[in-house]
Amino acid sequence: MKQLLLVLFFNFYVQSYSQQLQTYSFEQVEQLVGENPRPILLYFYTDWCQYCKMLQQTTFKDKNVIEKLNNNYYVVFFNAETKEEVAHKGVTYKFVPTGIKSGYHELLHHYIKNRQEMYPTILFLDEHFNELIFLQSYLSASNLMKIL
């Protein structure tokens, strides 16, 4: 009996701490909002951004944040320096080189419009991809929960 309780406890413990944030591609979200409309959280990051790494290692790993986002939003993580082409809402967006090792992705600029390119950038969109909230900063889990 003790072994069974121990196994059940361990299983519950592992499941409760292994919940992961469900993320989608732009293409997947376009299909999903057509079937089940929800708001969208877009998270633009780069590999060199320290605040982006902190956000991914803390805020986006918080179990309350994960639960709230997984249940109520479609989440897109997008590396703003990816060289991959992305089809979104009938337009193909590409990486634009600006130097030997620098550049930007047109998709980021589609969403930040004339604002400064800065990371991390988080946008909350409605189910039609219209901007609701625009943020360019690190957010703690508690601060993100206040917005959610």
Order of alpha helices (4+ residues) and beta strands (2+ residues): alpha-alpha-beta-alpha-alpha-beta-beta-beta-beta-beta-alpha-beta-beta-alpha
